[in-house]
Amino acid sequence: MRASILIAAHDEGALLWKTIRACVETCAGLDYEIVVADDASTDGSVRDAERRYPQIRVVRNKRRLGASPTKHLAAVQARGDVLVFLDGHCNPELGAIRRLVEDVEHLEGRAIVTPSVPALCTKTWTNKSAQVGHGYRLGLEKLDCGWVPLGKMRVAGTGSFCAVRGAKGACPPLGRRKLYESPALIGCALAVSRALYDELHGFDPHMFYWGVEDLDFGLRSWLMGHPILHDPKAAIGHRFRNSFDNYSVPFDHLVVNQLRMARKNFTQSVWADWLERCRRRSPQALPDHPEGFWARVWELFLKHEASAESERAYVHARRERDEFWYAERFGLSWPKLGAAIAAPRALAFADQPSTGPSAVPSASPSPPPSGMDVWVNDTKTHDDDFVVASPAGADRPYTDLTMKWYGEQSVSVKLTSTGKGKVSFSGNGPFTLKKGDTKTVKMFGETPSEKKDDCVVKISDAGSGKVLAEAPVTVIDEIDLHFEGSFQCRLATDKDASNDPTGHVGWTYKLPLEPNLDRIIRFSSPVALRKYVVFTPVKITKLISQQPLVEFTQGDSVIGEAINLGPQTLFNGNNTQGNPPVNPPGREPLQDFQVKIGSGLFSGQSTTAPKGQGAVPDPEIEAELKKGELGTVDKYFRERYDKLKNDWDQMTPAQQASPAGQDLKFRLTKFKGNYLQPNAGWQAFYALVGSYPGDIDKTITINAGSSKALKRFAMATKFRVSFDFSKFDGEALVGSVEGFLRIKP
């Protein structure tokens, strides 16, 4: 059989049978089969496709495994000499699949071939000729990716380097077909020979649900001497989307896939450097894992470490190039050897700045500019298109609306808006724009929206009334900056008095060599971090409006910024035992309360110290811990105790007698006495307080920098803040914190 069309699918609905129909209608005369790999669909779409097209073959996963294992399953079951991989929402144009098969055959099966990828409108089932993706790039430092315009791609077979060599080592003639080098793959549509797929070990069957399986496959192909070539004459439409609507993608699974990709393909020194960079990029806490996000990711990675090491040995024994060659070839700034490598001119498109990987689908290719272009908030992304509602006045927050005219003839335009959310403008026209002219006006929020994008700004021709462009925006009157991470402090517990800086009687004791840390709350730079403890600095994680409920996270520079309390912010209250309590347990005020974001981005204090809403054990936390992979908390503490005990046993007598050795001995004594008792371990994990709400109303300063969100709230004079402290590990002096800073003009 000449070719196998392989479609991986999970709950694709009607898009699946429409994809199959398009393949059947455009592949007449080709000797082929269609294999649908069903990743445990539950919506009946695969059965419907079988009923409509009984000639297809279906292979199934018994449970949901994800994109990479499912594509590999289809490949294993395929009978064709050329494998054509498609997503379950594709529209190949007439002759496109045949052309890809011919390309692979002409290249003697020694390269992967990709088509051009226009955006598919699923309502009309037509490909958008103005939105076409061609090449794909890969950044090795963050494993980020994106589209490459055809004009910036290198024609294959030109220059001193031959991208592909035939079976006898000669560079096969490309004939009249002009192919281009693509640095990476996008997995929605590609063709590869059966022999080459097997040689490269194809899609990794051990990767999780979604993410980087195509980047891994493509990089491995380049390193093992087989290029990715792009044929712009073959077009296969693909449905792009802003978010997953038929399944979710856990971010920790994506990072685990990245770990597998890096481990398999990188040399040891590059792997070590990349691993540390990745760890620093992923510091956030994970609510359902006691040791935090990175510990969870590493734990998942180790589950399939043996298979990753086996693949690594296979690739490194057979590859012809390394990642340094790849970086030079495609113009990456990382990694770099100490001495330059002789290589063709680097391509500047590959080394673009990126915010790093995210668990969202690949972006749709952009159309060329024509007519009226409009954008909000100085950015082309829609994720930050909101306007702040505020009373009229000289210092109202505003949002920029920018228009650019590409038409050949001048045009006079005016601005209007419709919808539940209401905005006004610094000027609504008419404005006369010539070709290439840009005009920016200010938008002011008048009435908050009831739902996302319910205010539509329209730019119309002032003469004819024809709408030239629209910009949906959301009008909000407040926004929450959410944060999460770890906090460190030494609480007064059990019989310790609140003013005891050492805590030798209770659970949060001080080691002899440690500094005093009496009730001071630290969100970063821990001063006495215990061994075997994961600490994740508290950072801004997302921006959310509550009314309407909309997230504006992507694109704002405040995301990832550190949030800190003041250097002397502490729990000010006595324990219920020992001295008489100043406040009921869990309701201590936070003394010297101050909040800071980043380096001077935001700072403010509270006139009245926020008070807790009560500290109570949280049965849900206990239940989650009991279900967790660590087993019971007692087991968790026993494992930690065993590690400490092993450290002690490895010490020489002189080391044991040293101050550090005595610290360890003291800790082992306290550890065993406090935790290795029946059920005693549960006392270390509890919800410390329900929340600490309060107002920030003095010495407020905002230097928004490049943050569009902070900039639009710079005139606010009062902010609401709320913290949830939970899962406190008394022996480690570390707990979890999450909360929000609410900004309302």
SVG drawing of the C-alpha trace seen along z (x, -y; Angstrom):
<svg xmlns="http://www.w3.org/2000/svg" viewBox="-27 -67 64 70">
<polyline fill="none" stroke="black" stroke-width="0.4" points="0.0,0.0 1.3,-3.4 0.1,-5.6 -1.7,-5.5 -3.6,-8.6 -3.5,-8.5 -6.0,-10.6 -5.7,-10.8 -9.0,-11.8 -10.6,-12.5 -14.1,-13.8 -13.9,-15.6 -17.6,-15.6 -18.7,-16.2 -15.3,-17.6 -13.9,-14.0 -16.2,-12.7 -15.8,-16.0 -12.0,-15.5 -12.5,-11.9 -14.8,-13.1 -12.3,-15.7 -9.6,-13.0 -11.8,-10.7 -12.9,-13.5 -9.3,-14.8 -7.4,-11.5 -9.0,-9.9 -6.7,-7.5 -4.2,-7.2 -3.6,-3.8 -4.2,-4.6 -6.0,-3.6 -7.5,-5.8 -6.7,-4.7 -8.5,-6.5 -6.7,-6.2 -9.4,-6.7 -8.1,-8.2 -11.0,-6.9 -13.6,-9.3 -16.9,-9.5 -19.0,-11.7 -19.8,-9.0 -17.8,-10.8 -15.7,-7.7 -18.8,-5.4 -20.5,-8.0 -17.4,-8.2 -17.4,-4.4 -21.1,-4.4 -20.6,-7.0 -17.3,-5.6 -17.1,-1.9 -13.9,-1.6 -11.8,-3.2 -10.0,-1.2 -10.3,-2.2 -7.7,-1.3 -8.5,-2.3 -6.8,-3.2 -8.7,-1.6 -8.1,-4.7 -7.2,-8.3 -3.4,-8.5 -3.0,-11.7 -1.8,-12.9 1.7,-11.3 0.8,-7.8 -2.3,-7.8 -0.4,-9.0 2.2,-6.3 -0.6,-3.7 -1.9,-4.7 1.6,-4.4 2.2,-1.0 -1.0,0.3 -0.5,-1.4 0.2,0.6 1.3,-2.1 4.8,-3.0 4.2,-6.7 2.5,-7.9 0.4,-11.0 -0.5,-12.3 -3.5,-14.6 -5.4,-16.0 -9.1,-15.2 -10.1,-18.7 -8.3,-19.1 -9.4,-20.0 -6.8,-18.8 -7.2,-20.7 -7.4,-18.8 -4.2,-16.9 -2.5,-18.0 -2.1,-14.5 -1.0,-13.0 1.6,-15.8 3.1,-15.1 3.3,-11.4 5.1,-12.2 7.5,-14.5 8.4,-11.8 8.9,-9.3 11.0,-11.7 13.3,-12.3 13.7,-8.5 12.0,-8.7 14.9,-10.5 13.0,-13.7 9.8,-14.7 7.6,-16.9 5.1,-19.4 2.3,-21.3 1.2,-24.9 -1.5,-25.2 -4.3,-27.6 -6.7,-28.3 -9.9,-26.3 -13.3,-27.9 -15.3,-25.0 -18.7,-26.7 -18.3,-26.9 -15.6,-24.2 -13.4,-26.4 -9.7,-27.2 -8.8,-30.9 -6.3,-31.8 -5.4,-35.0 -4.2,-33.0 -1.6,-30.5 1.2,-29.0 4.3,-27.8 7.5,-26.9 7.7,-26.4 10.5,-27.5 11.8,-26.0 13.7,-27.7 15.9,-25.2 16.2,-27.3 12.4,-27.3 11.2,-24.9 8.9,-27.6 7.7,-27.6 5.9,-29.7 5.3,-30.3 7.9,-31.3 6.9,-33.3 7.8,-31.6 10.0,-34.6 12.3,-33.9 12.8,-30.2 15.9,-28.8 15.3,-27.0 16.4,-23.3 19.4,-22.2 21.0,-25.7 24.4,-26.7 27.2,-24.5 24.9,-22.4 22.6,-19.7 19.7,-19.3 18.9,-15.7 21.0,-12.9 19.7,-9.9 20.4,-6.3 23.8,-6.4 24.9,-9.6 24.2,-11.9 21.9,-14.8 18.8,-13.9 17.7,-16.4 14.6,-18.3 13.3,-18.8 10.9,-21.7 9.4,-21.5 10.8,-24.1 11.0,-22.9 12.1,-24.9 13.9,-24.0 11.6,-24.2 13.4,-24.2 10.5,-22.3 7.3,-20.4 3.7,-21.3 2.0,-18.0 -1.4,-18.8 -0.2,-17.7 3.0,-16.0 4.2,-13.1 7.1,-10.7 8.1,-7.4 7.4,-4.2 11.1,-3.4 12.2,-6.8 9.4,-6.9 10.7,-3.6 14.4,-4.7 13.6,-7.9 11.3,-6.0 8.5,-8.4 6.2,-9.9 7.1,-9.2 4.5,-6.7 5.5,-7.8 4.6,-11.4 1.5,-12.8 -1.7,-14.2 -0.5,-17.0 2.5,-19.1 6.0,-19.1 5.6,-15.6 5.9,-17.1 8.8,-19.4 10.6,-16.3 10.0,-14.3 11.2,-17.1 14.4,-18.0 15.3,-14.3 14.9,-14.1 17.3,-17.0 19.9,-15.7 19.8,-12.2 20.5,-13.7 17.1,-14.0 15.6,-17.4 12.1,-18.8 11.2,-20.2 8.2,-22.3 6.2,-22.2 4.0,-25.4 2.1,-24.0 0.4,-21.3 -2.3,-22.9 -4.1,-21.3 -6.5,-23.4 -6.5,-23.1 -9.0,-24.3 -7.1,-26.7 -8.6,-27.7 -7.7,-29.9 -8.3,-27.2 -9.1,-23.4 -12.8,-22.8 -12.9,-19.0 -10.2,-18.2 -7.9,-19.9 -4.1,-20.0 -2.5,-20.0 0.6,-22.3 2.7,-19.8 2.2,-17.2 3.4,-19.7 6.6,-20.4 7.2,-16.6 7.0,-16.2 9.6,-19.0 11.9,-17.2 11.7,-14.0 12.4,-15.9 15.4,-17.7 16.9,-14.6 16.7,-12.6 18.1,-15.1 20.6,-17.2 24.2,-16.5 24.9,-16.2 26.2,-19.7 23.4,-21.3 20.8,-19.1 22.1,-20.2 22.0,-23.9 18.6,-23.6 17.2,-21.7 18.2,-24.5 16.7,-27.1 13.5,-25.1 13.4,-24.7 13.8,-28.5 11.0,-29.1 8.6,-26.8 8.7,-27.9 5.0,-27.9 3.4,-25.9 1.0,-23.1 -2.0,-22.9 -2.4,-19.2 1.2,-18.3 3.0,-18.9 6.5,-19.5 5.3,-21.9 5.2,-22.1 8.7,-21.2 8.8,-18.2 5.5,-17.0 7.0,-17.4 10.2,-15.6 8.2,-12.7 6.2,-12.2 9.4,-12.4 11.1,-9.7 8.1,-7.3 9.3,-6.8 12.9,-7.8 14.1,-4.3 12.4,-4.7 13.8,-8.2 17.3,-7.0 16.9,-4.1 15.7,-6.6 18.6,-8.9 21.2,-6.1 19.6,-5.2 19.5,-8.8 23.0,-9.7 24.5,-6.6 23.0,-7.4 22.8,-11.2 25.0,-13.1 24.6,-16.5 24.1,-18.0 22.1,-20.9 25.0,-23.3 24.8,-22.7 21.0,-23.2 21.4,-26.5 23.9,-27.7 21.9,-26.5 18.7,-28.3 20.1,-31.4 19.5,-30.6 21.3,-32.3 21.3,-29.2 23.2,-26.9 26.5,-28.2 30.0,-26.6 33.0,-28.6 34.3,-28.7 32.1,-29.4 31.1,-26.5 31.4,-26.9 27.9,-27.1 25.7,-28.9 24.3,-32.3 22.1,-32.1 18.4,-32.8 17.3,-35.6 13.6,-34.6 14.3,-31.7 15.7,-33.6 12.6,-35.6 11.7,-36.5 9.2,-34.3 7.3,-34.1 8.0,-30.3 5.8,-27.4 2.1,-27.3 -0.6,-24.7 -2.6,-26.3 -3.1,-25.3 -0.8,-26.5 -1.5,-30.0 -3.3,-30.6 -1.2,-32.0 -1.7,-35.8 -3.2,-37.2 -1.5,-40.0 -2.7,-43.5 -5.5,-45.0 -8.3,-47.6 -8.6,-48.7 -6.5,-47.2 -7.4,-47.9 -5.9,-47.0 -6.5,-47.7 -4.1,-48.5 -1.0,-48.9 -1.0,-45.1 -2.4,-42.8 -3.4,-40.2 -7.0,-40.1 -6.3,-38.8 -5.8,-42.3 -8.6,-44.1 -10.4,-45.7 -11.4,-49.2 -11.7,-50.4 -15.0,-52.0 -14.5,-55.0 -16.1,-58.3 -15.6,-61.3 -12.6,-63.4 -9.2,-64.7 -7.3,-61.6 -9.6,-58.8 -7.9,-55.5 -8.1,-54.9 -7.3,-52.4 -5.7,-53.2 -7.6,-52.2 -5.3,-52.3 -6.4,-52.3 -4.3,-51.8 -5.6,-52.2 -4.1,-50.1 -6.6,-51.0 -5.4,-52.7 -7.9,-55.6 -8.2,-58.0 -11.1,-57.3 -13.1,-59.3 -14.0,-57.3 -16.1,-57.7 -16.2,-55.7 -19.3,-54.2 -19.9,-51.3 -22.7,-48.9 -23.5,-46.4 -24.1,-46.2 -20.7,-47.5 -20.4,-51.2 -17.3,-53.3 -16.7,-56.8 -13.8,-58.2 -11.5,-61.2 -12.7,-61.9 -15.1,-59.9 -14.4,-61.5 -14.7,-61.8 -11.0,-61.3 -9.4,-61.3 -6.9,-58.5 -4.6,-58.0 -2.9,-54.8 -0.5,-53.9 -1.9,-56.4 -2.3,-55.5 -4.7,-57.1 -4.9,-56.5 -7.7,-57.6 -8.4,-57.1 -11.4,-54.9 -13.0,-55.5 -15.2,-53.0 -18.7,-54.2 -20.8,-51.1 -19.3,-47.7 -19.9,-44.7 -22.2,-41.9 -20.1,-39.3 -16.8,-39.2 -16.6,-41.2 -20.1,-42.6 -19.0,-46.0 -18.1,-46.2 -16.3,-49.3 -17.0,-49.9 -14.9,-51.9 -17.2,-53.0 -16.9,-54.9 -18.3,-58.3 -19.9,-58.7 -21.5,-55.3 -21.8,-54.0 -20.0,-50.8 -18.3,-49.1 -14.6,-48.8 -13.4,-47.1 -14.7,-46.0 -12.9,-45.6 -14.8,-43.7 -13.7,-44.9 -14.7,-44.2 -15.5,-47.0 -14.5,-46.2 -14.5,-48.2 -12.0,-46.1 -9.3,-43.5 -7.6,-40.9 -3.9,-40.2 -3.7,-36.6 -0.6,-35.2 0.6,-32.0 3.8,-30.3 5.4,-29.4 5.7,-31.4 8.2,-30.8 7.9,-31.7 8.4,-30.2 5.0,-30.2 4.3,-30.0 2.8,-26.5 1.8,-24.1 3.3,-25.4 5.5,-28.1 4.7,-31.6 4.2,-34.1 7.3,-36.0 9.6,-32.9 12.0,-33.3 13.3,-29.7 10.2,-27.6 12.1,-24.7 8.9,-23.5 6.6,-23.3 6.8,-22.1 8.3,-25.1 11.6,-25.0 14.8,-26.9 18.0,-25.0 21.1,-26.2 22.8,-27.6 19.6,-29.2 18.7,-32.8 15.5,-33.9 12.5,-33.8 9.7,-34.5 6.5,-34.9 8.0,-37.0 6.4,-36.0 8.8,-35.6 7.5,-35.3 11.0,-35.0 14.6,-34.6 14.0,-32.2 16.5,-32.7 16.7,-29.2 15.4,-26.8 15.4,-23.2 17.0,-20.4 14.6,-18.4 12.2,-21.3 10.8,-22.8 10.3,-26.6 8.7,-28.4 8.8,-32.3 5.3,-33.9 4.6,-35.4 1.7,-36.9 0.1,-34.1 -3.0,-35.7 -5.2,-38.7 -8.9,-38.2 -12.0,-40.4 -14.8,-39.1 -17.7,-41.0 -17.7,-39.8 -15.6,-36.7 -12.8,-37.2 -9.1,-36.3 -6.6,-38.8 -3.4,-36.9 -1.6,-36.5 0.5,-39.3 0.9,-41.4 4.4,-41.8 3.2,-41.7 2.7,-38.0 5.6,-36.2 6.6,-39.2 7.4,-38.5 5.1,-39.8 6.6,-40.3 5.5,-41.5 7.4,-44.1 10.6,-43.0 9.0,-43.0 5.5,-41.9 4.6,-39.2 1.8,-37.3 1.2,-39.4 -0.6,-37.3 -0.1,-34.7 -0.7,-31.0 -3.7,-29.6 -1.3,-27.8 1.4,-29.5 0.8,-33.2 -2.8,-34.5 -3.7,-35.0 -3.9,-38.6 -6.4,-37.3 -8.3,-34.1 -6.3,-31.4 -5.9,-32.1 -7.2,-35.7 -3.9,-37.4 -3.4,-40.7 -0.5,-41.1 1.7,-43.7 3.7,-46.2 1.7,-45.1 3.1,-46.1 2.8,-44.7 5.3,-45.1 5.3,-43.8 8.4,-43.5 11.1,-46.1 9.1,-49.2 6.1,-48.3 3.7,-48.5 4.0,-49.3 1.4,-50.0 0.7,-49.7 -2.4,-49.2 -3.6,-51.7 -5.4,-48.8 -3.6,-45.5 -5.5,-42.8 -6.8,-40.0 -7.2,-36.4 -10.7,-34.7 -9.9,-31.7 -7.4,-28.8 -9.0,-25.3 -7.8,-21.9 -8.9,-21.3 -10.4,-17.8 -10.2,-18.3 -6.4,-18.7 -6.1,-15.7 -8.2,-13.7 -6.2,-14.8 -3.0,-13.9 -4.3,-10.4 -5.1,-9.9 -1.8,-11.2 1.1,-9.2 3.1,-9.9 0.6,-7.8 -0.1,-9.1 1.6,-12.1 3.2,-9.9 5.0,-8.1 6.0,-11.4 7.6,-12.5 9.2,-9.1 10.8,-9.3 12.2,-12.7 13.4,-11.5 15.2,-8.5 17.0,-11.0 18.2,-13.0 19.2,-9.9 21.2,-8.7 23.0,-12.1 23.9,-11.7 25.1,-8.1 27.4,-9.3 29.2,-11.8 32.5,-11.1 32.7,-11.5 34.4,-14.9 31.6,-16.0 29.0,-14.9 30.6,-16.9 30.7,-20.1 28.1,-22.8 26.4,-21.6 26.4,-18.0 24.9,-19.1 22.2,-21.0 21.4,-17.8 21.3,-15.8 19.0,-18.4 16.7,-18.3 16.5,-14.5 15.6,-14.5 12.9,-17.1 11.7,-15.5 11.2,-12.0 9.6,-13.3 7.1,-15.5 6.2,-13.5 7.0,-9.8 4.0,-9.1 0.6,-7.6 -1.3,-10.3 1.0,-13.1 2.1,-13.9 -1.4,-15.3 -0.8,-18.2 1.8,-19.5 -0.6,-19.9 -3.6,-22.1 -5.3,-25.2 -3.5,-27.8 -6.2,-30.5 -9.2,-30.9 -8.0,-34.2 -6.4,-37.5 -8.5,-40.3 -7.5,-43.9 -7.2,-47.3 -4.0,-48.9 -4.7,-52.6 -1.5,-54.5 1.9,-55.2 0.7,-53.7 3.1,-54.0 2.6,-52.5 5.3,-52.5 3.6,-50.2 6.6,-49.7 5.3,-47.8 2.3,-46.3 -0.8,-47.4 -3.0,-46.3 -1.1,-48.3 -0.9,-51.3 -4.7,-51.6 -5.2,-51.5 -2.4,-53.9 -4.8,-56.5 -6.4,-54.2 -6.1,-55.3 -7.3,-52.1 -6.7,-48.4 -8.2,-45.2 -5.9,-42.3 -6.7,-38.8 -4.3,-36.0 -5.0,-32.3 -2.3,-30.5 -2.6,-26.8 -0.8,-23.4 1.8,-24.6 4.6,-22.1 5.7,-23.0 8.9,-21.0 10.0,-22.6 8.8,-26.1 7.1,-26.4 3.5,-26.6 1.5,-27.5 0.0,-30.9 -2.4,-32.1 -4.4,-35.3 -5.2,-38.3 -4.7,-42.1 -7.9,-43.8 -7.5,-47.1 -10.6,-49.3 -10.4,-53.0"/>
</svg>
